[in-house]
Amino acid sequence: MRLDKFLKVSRLIKRRTLAKEVAGQGRITVNGNPAKASTVLSVGDEMVIRFGQKVMTLKVTSLTEAAKKDDADNLYKVISEEKVN
């Protein structure tokens, strides 16, 4: 599954176009490598996302084309969440 689509389906980022922008700015890495919106994710991949003052490290646990709001949290596991000044 593409990175931008995963971010939208998992509700980490609300819109796919916004997910493309964040990836284009180099604020996302997958398994330690800078990721583009078209990067293909697999189960078990580790992702680091920088949101303004926060850095989240996640592990992809499941990939589905669509997920209900209640199931979106099951697509990833938060490994760490840090505030950056």
C-alpha positions as CSV (number, residue, x, y, z in Angstrom):
1,M,0.0,0.0,0.0
2,R,1.2,3.5,-0.8
3,L,2.4,5.6,2.1
4,D,0.0,8.5,1.5
5,K,-3.0,6.1,1.3
6,F,-1.9,4.3,4.5
7,L,-1.7,7.7,6.4
8,K,-5.2,8.6,5.3
9,V,-6.8,5.1,5.9
10,S,-5.1,5.0,9.4
11,R,-6.3,8.5,10.1
12,L,-2.8,9.7,11.1
13,I,-3.3,12.4,8.5
14,K,-6.8,13.5,7.5
15,R,-6.4,14.0,3.7
16,R,-4.3,12.2,1.2
17,T,-3.1,15.5,-0.4
18,L,-1.8,16.6,3.0
19,A,0.0,13.3,3.4
20,K,1.7,13.8,0.0
21,E,2.8,17.3,1.1
22,V,4.2,16.0,4.4
23,A,6.1,13.2,2.6
24,G,7.3,15.7,0.0
25,Q,8.8,17.9,2.7
26,G,11.0,15.0,3.9
27,R,9.3,14.7,7.3
28,I,8.6,10.9,7.0
29,T,11.1,8.1,7.1
30,V,10.4,4.4,6.6
31,N,12.9,1.9,7.9
32,G,15.4,4.8,8.3
33,N,15.1,6.0,4.6
34,P,13.4,9.2,3.5
35,A,10.0,8.3,2.1
36,K,8.0,9.7,-0.8
37,A,4.2,9.5,-1.0
38,S,4.6,6.6,-3.4
39,T,6.7,4.5,-1.1
40,V,5.2,1.0,-0.7
41,L,4.6,0.0,2.9
42,S,4.7,-3.6,4.2
43,V,3.6,-5.1,7.5
44,G,6.4,-4.7,10.0
45,D,7.8,-1.4,8.5
46,E,8.9,1.2,11.0
47,M,7.9,4.8,10.3
48,V,9.0,8.1,11.8
49,I,6.8,11.1,11.3
50,R,7.6,14.7,12.3
51,F,4.4,16.7,13.1
52,G,5.5,20.3,14.1
53,Q,6.6,19.9,17.7
54,K,6.1,16.1,17.9
55,V,8.0,13.1,16.5
56,M,6.1,9.8,16.4
57,T,7.7,6.4,15.7
58,L,5.2,3.8,14.5
59,K,5.2,0.2,13.4
60,V,2.8,-0.9,10.6
61,T,0.8,-3.9,11.9
62,S,-1.9,-4.3,9.2
63,L,-2.7,-3.0,5.7
64,T,-6.3,-2.7,4.5
65,E,-7.8,-0.6,1.7
66,A,-10.4,0.9,4.0
67,A,-10.9,0.9,7.7
68,K,-13.7,2.1,10.0
69,K,-12.9,4.8,12.5
70,D,-12.8,2.3,15.4
71,D,-10.5,0.0,13.5
72,A,-8.0,2.6,12.3
73,D,-5.9,2.4,15.4
74,N,-5.3,-1.3,14.8
75,L,-3.3,-0.6,11.6
76,Y,-0.3,0.7,13.5
77,K,1.4,0.5,16.9
78,V,2.9,3.6,18.5
79,I,6.5,2.8,19.5
80,S,7.4,6.2,20.9
81,E,6.1,9.8,20.9
82,E,8.4,12.7,21.7
83,K,8.0,16.4,21.9
84,V,10.7,18.5,20.1
85,N,11.5,22.1,20.9
